Amino acid sequence: MLVRSYAAAIKRRYIQVNPPHLRVFMLFDLDYEGAGLAWEDNNLPMPAWAAINRENGGAHLAYALSAPVLTAEYGGRQKALRYLAALEAAYKAK
């Protein structure tokens, strides 16, 4: 895996938002028309950013974490990982 600078990344079609060892953002891929405003329709907080597909209205919503979570492969703490998983599940359920 090659980690590139921001200047290089914004010129690419596909990017990986979270580094391999950390979760900095919760990402949600929504594949339906109007997905860019799904957070508002479901009474969720405003995402840090949204990438909306102009052709079909689908979107990626990203929520920034106040503190990054170390992933399990790199020795992340189980309580933090379980808490993050519970947050993601609650957002997905909405």
All heavy atoms as an XYZ file, in Angstrom:
739
protein
N       0.851     -1.164      0.000
C       0.000      0.000      0.000
C       0.903      1.235      0.000
O       1.863      1.314      0.747
C      -0.888     -0.011      1.241
C      -1.814      1.149      1.271
S      -2.905      1.190      2.707
C      -3.500     -0.460      2.790
N       0.542      2.199     -0.812
C       1.300      3.434     -0.917
C       0.465      4.571     -0.351
O      -0.646      4.834     -0.817
C       1.647      3.705     -2.384
C       2.372      5.000     -2.686
C       3.749      4.999     -2.020
C       2.531      5.154     -4.189
N       0.975      5.229      0.677
C       0.288      6.367      1.267
C       0.803      7.627      0.587
O       1.999      7.904      0.602
C       0.518      6.438      2.791
C      -0.181      7.647      3.383
C       0.041      5.156      3.457
N      -0.120      8.366     -0.006
C       0.248      9.563     -0.754
C      -0.153     10.819      0.004
O      -0.963     10.780      0.922
C      -0.433      9.557     -2.114
C      -0.007      8.372     -2.895
C      -0.471      8.429     -4.296
N       0.233      7.338     -4.963
C      -0.222      6.673     -5.963
N      -1.350      6.966     -6.481
N       0.470      5.692     -6.491
N       0.351     11.939     -0.429
C       0.012     13.216      0.186
C      -1.413     13.619     -0.190
O      -1.997     13.105     -1.143
C       0.987     14.294     -0.284
O       0.768     14.564     -1.656
N      -1.946     14.586      0.532
C      -3.274     15.116      0.230
C      -3.317     15.678     -1.192
O      -4.260     15.443     -1.936
C      -3.650     16.191      1.250
C      -4.930     16.916      0.906
C      -6.155     16.322      1.163
C      -4.909     18.171      0.316
C      -7.338     16.966      0.838
C      -6.079     18.824     -0.017
C      -7.289     18.224      0.249
O      -8.457     18.861     -0.079
N      -2.266     16.417     -1.552
C      -2.215     17.028     -2.886
C      -2.305     15.966     -3.987
O      -2.940     16.181     -5.015
C      -0.946     17.851     -3.034
N      -1.679     14.823     -3.772
C      -1.737     13.742     -4.754
C      -3.080     13.015     -4.681
O      -3.647     12.634     -5.705
C      -0.590     12.764     -4.531
N      -3.606     12.838     -3.467
C      -4.841     12.070     -3.282
C      -6.047     12.733     -3.942
O      -6.886     12.047     -4.519
C      -5.108     11.855     -1.800
N      -6.138     14.062     -3.865
C      -7.326     14.721     -4.419
C      -7.388     14.647     -5.942
O      -8.428     14.913     -6.525
C      -7.457     16.191     -3.947
C      -6.268     17.021     -4.408
C      -7.633     16.261     -2.461
C      -6.439     18.505     -4.159
N      -6.315     14.224     -6.556
C      -6.309     14.058     -8.011
C      -6.700     12.642     -8.426
O      -6.817     12.356     -9.608
C      -4.922     14.386     -8.565
C      -4.530     15.831     -8.345
C      -3.126     16.082     -8.805
C      -2.720     17.515     -8.457
N      -1.310     17.745     -8.707
N      -6.902     11.759     -7.471
C      -7.242     10.358     -7.747
C      -8.740     10.143     -7.717
O      -9.476     10.832     -7.012
C      -6.593      9.437     -6.701
C      -5.105      9.534     -6.631
C      -4.507      8.855     -7.812
N      -3.059      8.968     -7.783
C      -2.284      8.340     -8.592
N      -2.773      7.558     -9.512
N      -0.986      8.494     -8.520
N      -9.178      9.139     -8.444
C     -10.601      8.800     -8.466
C     -11.019      8.068     -7.192
O     -12.101      8.280     -6.663
C     -10.894      7.948     -9.697
C     -12.341      7.626     -9.835
C     -12.599      6.828    -11.090
N     -14.000      6.537    -11.178
C     -14.764      6.830    -12.199
N     -14.254      7.406    -13.250
N     -16.028      6.525    -12.203
N     -10.189      7.175     -6.709
C     -10.481      6.397     -5.502
C      -9.392      6.647     -4.472
O      -8.212      6.634     -4.809
C     -10.538      4.904     -5.817
C     -11.578      4.552     -6.846
C     -11.222      4.230     -8.141
C     -12.927      4.561     -6.511
C     -12.176      3.908     -9.092
C     -13.892      4.247     -7.448
C     -13.507      3.918     -8.731
O     -14.459      3.622     -9.663
N      -9.824      6.850     -3.238
C      -8.854      7.025     -2.158
C      -9.279      6.211     -0.950
O     -10.447      5.865     -0.799
C      -8.709      8.513     -1.754
C     -10.036      9.076     -1.233
C      -8.165      9.346     -2.895
C      -9.916     10.433     -0.585
N      -8.323      5.940     -0.091
C      -8.603      5.286      1.185
C      -8.510      6.366      2.250
O      -7.448      6.969      2.431
C      -7.601      4.172      1.458
C      -7.852      3.491      2.775
C      -6.921      2.318      2.990
O      -6.389      1.755      2.048
N      -6.730      1.956      4.229
N      -9.599      6.638      2.934
C      -9.659      7.752      3.871
C      -8.927      7.445      5.169
O      -8.184      8.269      5.680
C     -11.125      8.134      4.147
C     -11.211      9.241      5.163
C     -11.807      8.543      2.856
N      -9.150      6.262      5.714
C      -8.504      5.887      6.971
C      -7.157      5.236      6.700
O      -7.035      4.416      5.798
C      -9.384      4.900      7.750
C     -10.620      5.564      8.310
O     -10.536      6.619      8.920
N     -11.767      4.945      8.108
N      -6.127      5.586      7.501
C      -4.858      4.875      7.362
C      -5.031      3.409      7.757
O      -5.996      3.064      8.449
C      -3.917      5.596      8.319
C      -4.707      6.610      9.037
C      -6.099      6.618      8.500
N      -4.113      2.539      7.360
C      -4.273      1.110      7.627
C      -4.391      0.750      9.109
O      -5.060     -0.204      9.456
C      -3.010      0.490      7.032
C      -2.466      1.502      6.104
C      -2.932      2.836      6.570
N      -3.772      1.508      9.983
C      -3.729      1.145     11.393
C      -4.711      1.918     12.278
O      -4.830      1.633     13.457
C      -2.308      1.338     11.931
C      -1.839      2.757     11.873
N      -1.555      3.397     10.686
C      -1.647      3.669     12.839
C      -1.185      4.636     10.933
N      -1.230      4.827     12.234
N      -5.412      2.886     11.723
C      -6.320      3.725     12.510
C      -7.671      3.870     11.846
O      -7.802      3.799     10.632
C      -5.755      5.145     12.666
C      -4.557      5.359     13.535
C      -4.109      6.815     13.449
C      -4.831      4.987     14.970
N      -8.683      4.104     12.675
C      -9.991      4.538     12.175
C     -10.147      5.985     12.609
O     -10.253      6.286     13.787
C     -11.102      3.681     12.771
C     -11.064      2.222     12.336
C     -11.457      2.040     10.887
N     -12.751      2.590     10.584
C     -13.900      1.988     10.835
N     -13.929      0.801     11.365
N     -15.027      2.586     10.552
N     -10.116      6.883     11.657
C     -10.238      8.311     11.903
C     -11.643      8.784     11.523
O     -12.158      9.722     12.104
C      -9.167      9.089     11.101
C      -9.252     10.579     11.347
C      -7.776      8.576     11.441
N     -12.252      8.109     10.554
C     -13.590      8.432     10.083
C     -14.475      7.201     10.106
O     -14.015      6.094      9.837
C     -13.548      8.934      8.631
C     -12.922     10.275      8.450
C     -11.594     10.386      8.096
C     -13.663     11.430      8.635
C     -11.007     11.617      7.910
C     -13.085     12.674      8.452
C     -11.751     12.772      8.096
N     -15.756      7.411     10.402
C     -16.768      6.390     10.152
C     -17.313      6.710      8.768
O     -17.760      7.833      8.519
C     -17.907      6.464     11.172
C     -17.548      6.045     12.557
S     -19.008      5.853     13.643
C     -19.847      7.415     13.483
N     -17.260      5.749      7.868
C     -17.691      5.962      6.490
C     -18.934      5.139      6.183
O     -19.025      3.969      6.572
C     -16.578      5.559      5.521
C     -15.294      6.354      5.643
C     -14.199      5.715      4.817
C     -15.528      7.782      5.206
N     -19.849      5.754      5.468
C     -21.081      5.076      5.073
C     -21.304      5.269      3.581
O     -21.291      6.394      3.091
C     -22.269      5.614      5.874
C     -22.125      5.404      7.349
C     -21.609      6.397      8.169
C     -22.461      4.191      7.916
C     -21.449      6.200      9.526
C     -22.307      3.974      9.270
C     -21.795      4.987     10.077
N     -21.507      4.172      2.875
C     -21.757      4.173      1.436
C     -23.247      3.970      1.229
O     -23.790      2.898      1.520
C     -20.957      3.042      0.791
C     -21.147      2.972     -0.716
O     -21.732      3.903     -1.298
O     -20.710      1.975     -1.313
N     -23.924      4.991      0.743
C     -25.374      4.951      0.547
C     -25.669      4.999     -0.943
O     -25.304      5.958     -1.623
C     -26.037      6.131      1.265
C     -25.677      6.262      2.750
C     -26.232      7.551      3.316
C     -26.175      5.066      3.521
N     -26.331      3.970     -1.441
C     -26.556      3.824     -2.877
C     -28.013      4.068     -3.265
O     -28.700      3.171     -3.729
C     -26.133      2.423     -3.331
C     -24.646      2.191     -3.171
O     -23.879      3.143     -3.381
O     -24.260      1.066     -2.822
N     -28.482      5.279     -3.028
C     -29.828      5.623     -3.469
C     -29.910      7.135     -3.717
O     -29.087      7.907     -3.219
C     -30.888      5.169     -2.467
C     -30.725      5.707     -1.068
C     -31.273      6.933     -0.700
C     -30.030      4.985     -0.110
C     -31.131      7.418      0.573
C     -29.876      5.471      1.171
C     -30.435      6.688      1.517
O     -30.281      7.177      2.799
N     -30.886      7.535     -4.482
C     -31.085      8.945     -4.833
C     -31.316      9.774     -3.569
O     -32.083      9.384     -2.697
C     -32.302      9.077     -5.756
C     -32.622     10.473     -6.192
C     -31.618     11.035     -7.190
O     -31.091     10.254     -7.997
O     -31.374     12.236     -7.148
N     -30.640     10.892     -3.465
C     -30.807     11.781     -2.320
C     -30.030     11.380     -1.080
O     -30.268     11.910      0.005
N     -29.099     10.460     -1.216
C     -28.365      9.939     -0.069
C     -27.493     10.986      0.617
O     -27.166     10.855      1.787
C     -27.502      8.754     -0.493
N     -27.142     12.040     -0.091
C     -26.300     13.075      0.502
C     -26.933     13.774      1.685
O     -26.251     14.343      2.527
N     -28.261     13.727      1.763
C     -28.971     14.343      2.885
C     -29.606     13.314      3.807
O     -30.482     13.648      4.612
C     -30.045     15.316      2.365
C     -29.499     16.538      1.628
C     -30.629     17.363      1.052
C     -28.627     17.372      2.547
N     -29.178     12.087      3.719
C     -29.733     11.025      4.564
C     -29.566     11.335      6.040
O     -30.424     10.999      6.857
C     -29.083      9.688      4.232
N     -28.458     11.967      6.389
C     -28.224     12.318      7.799
C     -29.313     13.249      8.316
O     -29.786     13.103      9.444
C     -26.843     12.949      7.958
C     -26.659     14.221      7.194
C     -26.260     14.353      5.895
C     -26.909     15.541      7.668
N     -26.245     15.675      5.527
C     -26.634     16.437      6.604
C     -27.333     16.064      8.878
C     -26.760     17.804      6.727
C     -27.466     17.446      9.000
C     -27.180     18.291      7.930
N     -29.720     14.198      7.504
C     -30.744     15.157      7.915
C     -32.118     14.487      8.009
O     -32.875     14.726      8.949
C     -30.788     16.307      6.921
C     -31.608     17.481      7.394
C     -31.475     18.666      6.455
O     -31.516     18.463      5.219
O     -31.326     19.789      6.957
N     -32.421     13.621      7.054
C     -33.710     12.914      7.037
C     -33.867     11.970      8.222
O     -34.984     11.654      8.618
C     -33.863     12.113      5.740
C     -33.874     12.999      4.507
O     -34.171     14.212      4.641
O     -33.565     12.487      3.420
N     -32.749     11.496      8.794
C     -32.795     10.507      9.869
C     -32.339     11.067     11.212
O     -32.011     10.315     12.129
C     -31.934      9.304      9.489
C     -32.536      8.570      8.324
O     -33.562      7.918      8.460
N     -31.930      8.698      7.157
N     -32.319     12.398     11.342
C     -31.964     13.065     12.601
C     -30.602     12.646     13.140
O     -30.441     12.402     14.328
C     -33.053     12.831     13.660
C     -34.366     13.444     13.247
O     -34.399     14.532     12.697
N     -35.442     12.730     13.481
N     -29.629     12.562     12.253
C     -28.252     12.275     12.638
C     -27.445     13.567     12.577
O     -27.836     14.517     11.904
C     -27.638     11.235     11.697
C     -28.201      9.825     11.814
C     -27.721      8.961     10.657
C     -27.789      9.205     13.139
N     -26.301     13.611     13.260
C     -25.459     14.805     13.163
C     -24.953     15.001     11.738
O     -24.872     14.053     10.955
C     -24.282     14.496     14.094
C     -24.675     13.316     14.894
C     -25.759     12.607     14.158
N     -24.591     16.240     11.416
C     -24.052     16.547     10.101
C     -22.698     15.857      9.950
O     -21.868     15.905     10.858
C     -23.873     18.052      9.924
C     -23.403     18.407      8.540
S     -23.079     20.164      8.180
C     -23.784     21.063      9.477
N     -22.446     15.193      8.828
C     -21.150     14.544      8.625
C     -20.045     15.575      8.425
O     -20.305     16.737      8.093
C     -21.363     13.702      7.367
C     -22.509     14.336      6.659
C     -23.354     14.986      7.703
N     -18.812     15.140      8.608
C     -17.658     16.004      8.362
C     -17.594     16.359      6.879
O     -17.259     17.481      6.521
C     -16.374     15.318      8.812
N     -17.919     15.396      6.032
C     -17.995     15.639      4.593
C     -18.859     14.587      3.930
O     -19.091     13.524      4.482
C     -16.618     15.713      3.931
C     -15.711     14.543      4.129
C     -14.750     14.415      5.088
C     -15.659     13.340      3.354
N     -14.122     13.208      4.958
C     -14.645     12.528      3.897
C     -16.363     12.876      2.255
C     -14.323     11.274      3.392
C     -16.053     11.622      1.749
C     -15.042     10.844      2.308
N     -19.337     14.952      2.752
C     -20.142     14.040      1.940
C     -19.646     14.121      0.503
O     -19.386     15.210     -0.003
C     -21.618     14.404      2.007
N     -19.501     12.973     -0.124
C     -19.150     12.904     -1.547
C     -20.372     12.347     -2.263
O     -20.787     11.219     -1.994
C     -17.940     12.011     -1.757
N     -20.945     13.145     -3.145
C     -22.198     12.773     -3.806
C     -21.940     12.474     -5.275
O     -21.295     13.249     -5.975
C     -23.233     13.904     -3.659
C     -23.483     14.173     -2.174
C     -24.523     13.551     -4.381
C     -24.278     15.415     -1.901
N     -22.462     11.340     -5.740
C     -22.365     10.950     -7.133
C     -23.409     11.731     -7.924
O     -24.609     11.584     -7.693
C     -22.591      9.445     -7.270
C     -22.398      8.941     -8.670
O     -22.670      9.630     -9.643
N     -21.932      7.714     -8.778
N     -22.979     12.543     -8.840
C     -23.901     13.385     -9.617
C     -24.781     12.583    -10.565
O     -25.849     13.041    -10.967
C     -23.113     14.417    -10.416
C     -22.420     15.411     -9.546
C     -21.664     16.409    -10.382
N     -20.788     17.192     -9.550
C     -19.729     17.826     -9.984
N     -19.398     17.783    -11.248
N     -18.995     18.522     -9.158
N     -24.332     11.405    -10.948
C     -25.086     10.606    -11.913
C     -26.267      9.880    -11.302
O     -27.318      9.780    -11.913
C     -24.152      9.609    -12.598
C     -23.112     10.274    -13.465
C     -22.150      9.276    -14.085
O     -22.428      8.059    -14.041
O     -21.125      9.730    -14.605
N     -26.105      9.333    -10.084
C     -27.192      8.539     -9.506
C     -27.661      9.014     -8.137
O     -28.569      8.430     -7.566
C     -26.796      7.057     -9.436
C     -25.625      6.807     -8.514
O     -25.274      7.627     -7.683
N     -25.008      5.646     -8.678
N     -27.047     10.063     -7.573
C     -27.495     10.606     -6.297
C     -26.999      9.849     -5.084
O     -27.296     10.227     -3.953
N     -26.242      8.763     -5.272
C     -25.668      8.032     -4.144
C     -24.610      8.889     -3.469
O     -24.176      9.915     -3.998
N     -24.194      8.476     -2.275
C     -23.230      9.298     -1.550
C     -22.392      8.465     -0.591
O     -22.773      7.361     -0.194
C     -23.955     10.385     -0.770
N     -21.249      9.027     -0.247
C     -20.434      8.546      0.863
C     -20.498      9.635      1.929
O     -20.217     10.801      1.641
C     -18.974      8.340      0.452
C     -18.761      7.125     -0.373
N     -18.777      7.154     -1.746
C     -18.531      5.846     -0.019
C     -18.558      5.937     -2.204
N     -18.417      5.131     -1.175
N     -20.890      9.264      3.145
C     -20.911     10.199      4.259
C     -19.785      9.820      5.208
O     -19.595      8.638      5.514
C     -22.244     10.142      4.996
C     -23.496     10.428      4.172
C     -24.732     10.358      5.052
C     -23.409     11.766      3.488
N     -19.051     10.818      5.689
C     -17.918     10.575      6.582
C     -18.101     11.353      7.880
O     -18.332     12.567      7.847
C     -16.619     10.977      5.910
N     -18.007     10.649      8.979
C     -18.074     11.255     10.302
C     -16.700     11.164     10.940
O     -16.154     10.067     11.108
C     -19.098     10.524     11.176
C     -20.514     10.799     10.751
C     -21.151     10.000      9.821
C     -21.201     11.881     11.273
C     -22.447     10.263      9.417
C     -22.499     12.156     10.876
C     -23.109     11.346      9.955
O     -24.387     11.615      9.559
N     -16.126     12.313     11.291
C     -14.808     12.345     11.919
C     -14.931     11.950     13.390
O     -15.835     12.412     14.092
C     -14.207     13.735     11.807
N     -14.045     11.090     13.842
C     -14.008     10.703     15.248
C     -13.203     11.736     16.026
O     -12.212     12.275     15.517
C     -13.369      9.324     15.400
C     -14.049      8.183     14.635
C     -13.244      6.907     14.781
C     -15.468      7.987     15.129
N     -13.596     12.007     17.255
C     -12.855     12.990     18.059
C     -11.480     12.462     18.450
O     -10.564     13.232     18.693
C     -13.647     13.382     19.303
O     -13.886     12.253     20.109
N     -11.351     11.143     18.505
C     -10.052     10.511     18.763
C      -9.955      9.276     17.879
O     -10.900      8.486     17.813
C      -9.926     10.107     20.228
N      -8.848      9.093     17.168
C      -8.722      7.912     16.310
C      -8.701      6.621     17.132
O      -8.300      6.622     18.289
C      -7.401      8.116     15.576
C      -6.715      9.237     16.248
C      -7.686      9.950     17.110
N      -9.158      5.546     16.510
C      -9.196      4.239     17.168
C      -8.211      3.319     16.461
O      -8.277      3.147     15.241
C     -10.622      3.643     17.124
C     -10.647      2.248     17.723
C     -11.600      4.568     17.842
N      -7.306      2.749     17.230
C      -6.326      1.805     16.696
C      -7.040      0.514     16.329
O      -7.847     -0.002     17.105
C      -5.245      1.537     17.748
C      -3.996      0.808     17.321
C      -3.237      1.593     16.264
C      -3.104      0.569     18.534
N      -6.763     -0.015     15.136
C      -7.458     -1.224     14.686
C      -6.938     -2.468     15.393
O      -5.853     -2.473     15.970
C      -7.315     -1.404     13.163
O      -5.934     -1.533     12.852
C      -7.910     -0.238     12.407
N      -7.723     -3.524     15.329
C      -7.399     -4.773     16.031
C      -6.092     -5.382     15.543
O      -5.335     -5.943     16.337
C      -8.544     -5.771     15.869
N      -5.808     -5.272     14.245
C      -4.597     -5.873     13.693
C      -3.335     -5.249     14.280
O      -2.264     -5.818     14.222
C      -4.557     -5.733     12.166
C      -5.668     -6.433     11.434
C      -6.917     -5.565     11.312
O      -6.824     -4.325     11.363
O      -8.003     -6.150     11.190
N      -3.457     -4.048     14.817
C      -2.300     -3.334     15.347
C      -2.371     -3.162     16.858
O      -1.780     -2.250     17.420
C      -2.161     -1.970     14.658
C      -1.797     -2.103     13.205
C      -2.779     -2.207     12.225
C      -0.470     -2.162     12.801
C      -2.452     -2.346     10.892
C      -0.131     -2.303     11.469
C      -1.125     -2.392     10.524
O      -0.789     -2.540      9.201
N      -3.146     -4.007     17.525
C      -3.201     -3.983     18.983
C      -4.203     -3.021     19.573
O      -4.027     -2.577     20.708
N      -5.246     -2.708     18.829
C      -6.273     -1.795     19.340
C      -6.977     -2.365     20.561
O      -7.109     -3.577     20.716
N      -7.424     -1.490     21.434
C      -8.129     -1.914     22.652
C      -9.538     -2.382     22.310
O     -10.254     -1.734     21.552
C      -8.182     -0.766     23.641
C      -6.795     -0.373     24.118
C      -6.883      0.766     25.100
N      -5.557      1.178     25.461
C      -5.049      1.040     26.674
N      -5.765      0.525     27.644
N      -3.822      1.444     26.925
N      -9.918     -3.494     22.899
C     -11.210     -4.103     22.596
C     -12.381     -3.207     22.965
O     -13.365     -3.134     22.236
C     -11.329     -5.463     23.290
C     -10.420     -6.521     22.691
C     -10.716     -6.748     21.219
O     -11.858     -6.988     20.838
N      -9.704     -6.652     20.385
N     -12.294     -2.502     24.095
C     -13.407     -1.630     24.499
C     -13.622     -0.512     23.485
O     -14.756     -0.195     23.133
C     -13.153     -1.040     25.881
C     -13.422     -1.999     27.006
C     -13.318     -1.300     28.345
C     -13.642     -2.263     29.457
N     -13.598     -1.610     30.777
N     -12.547      0.091     23.012
C     -12.665      1.166     22.023
C     -13.232      0.632     20.715
O     -14.073      1.271     20.082
C     -11.309      1.822     21.791
N     -12.773     -0.543     20.291
C     -13.269     -1.140     19.053
C     -14.740     -1.518     19.162
O     -15.512     -1.309     18.222
C     -12.425     -2.357     18.685
C     -11.006     -2.038     18.227
C     -10.155     -3.302     18.211
C     -11.023     -1.385     16.864
N     -15.152     -2.042     20.312
C     -16.566     -2.390     20.511
C     -17.436     -1.141     20.531
O     -18.541     -1.133     19.987
C     -16.745     -3.199     21.793
C     -16.353     -4.653     21.647
C     -16.882     -5.510     22.787
N     -16.379     -5.086     24.083
C     -15.271     -5.541     24.660
N     -14.545     -6.449     24.045
N     -14.907     -5.108     25.838
N     -16.937     -0.075     21.147
C     -17.692      1.180     21.187
C     -17.864      1.745     19.778
O     -18.957      2.162     19.395
C     -16.993      2.182     22.099
C     -17.761      3.465     22.310
C     -19.000      3.453     22.950
C     -17.266      4.671     21.867
C     -19.716      4.617     23.135
C     -17.968      5.850     22.049
C     -19.188      5.817     22.686
O     -19.902      6.967     22.867
N     -16.795      1.730     19.007
C     -16.868      2.203     17.622
C     -17.843      1.345     16.816
O     -18.656      1.874     16.053
C     -15.486      2.187     16.976
C     -15.419      2.611     15.512
C     -15.953      4.021     15.309
C     -13.994      2.503     15.008
N     -17.794      0.046     16.984
C     -18.719     -0.847     16.276
C     -20.164     -0.568     16.664
O     -21.067     -0.589     15.809
C     -18.360     -2.308     16.563
N     -20.410     -0.274     17.944
C     -21.766      0.040     18.393
C     -22.250      1.355     17.787
O     -23.418      1.468     17.377
C     -21.806      0.109     19.912
N     -21.372      2.344     17.701
C     -21.732      3.619     17.069
C     -22.081      3.428     15.594
O     -23.097      3.936     15.105
C     -20.573      4.612     17.168
C     -20.390      5.348     18.463
C     -19.121      6.167     18.425
C     -21.577      6.244     18.744
N     -21.238      2.681     14.894
C     -21.499      2.432     13.476
C     -22.804      1.682     13.279
O     -23.571      2.001     12.366
C     -20.338      1.661     12.846
C     -19.097      2.502     12.670
C     -17.951      1.744     12.048
O     -17.864      0.514     12.247
O     -17.146      2.389     11.367
N     -23.081      0.707     14.123
C     -24.327     -0.058     14.010
C     -25.540      0.842     14.253
O     -26.557      0.720     13.550
C     -24.314     -1.226     14.992
N     -25.439      1.750     15.210
C     -26.560      2.655     15.497
C     -26.801      3.610     14.327
O     -27.961      3.860     13.959
C     -26.270      3.445     16.770
N     -25.734      4.120     13.731
C     -25.888      5.004     12.575
C     -26.473      4.231     11.397
O     -27.333      4.745     10.678
C     -24.545      5.620     12.192
C     -24.187      6.864     12.969
C     -24.156      6.878     14.348
C     -23.845      8.023     12.305
C     -23.812      8.016     15.053
C     -23.498      9.179     12.999
C     -23.497      9.154     14.376
O     -23.158     10.296     15.061
N     -26.010      3.011     11.176
C     -26.537      2.195     10.070
C     -28.021      1.882     10.282
O     -28.797      1.868      9.333
C     -25.757      0.891      9.954
C     -24.393      1.072      9.359
C     -23.648     -0.253      9.301
C     -22.222     -0.063      8.865
N     -21.476     -1.333      8.878
N     -28.411      1.620     11.507
C     -29.808      1.300     11.805
C     -30.731      2.484     11.499
O     -31.865      2.297     11.069
C     -29.959      0.884     13.267
N     -30.235      3.690     11.690
C     -31.035      4.890     11.380
C     -31.151      5.069      9.889
O     -32.042      5.590      9.347
C     -30.393      6.115     12.015
C     -30.692      6.199     13.478
C     -31.197      7.563     13.722
C     -31.789      7.709     15.053
N     -32.623      8.837     15.139
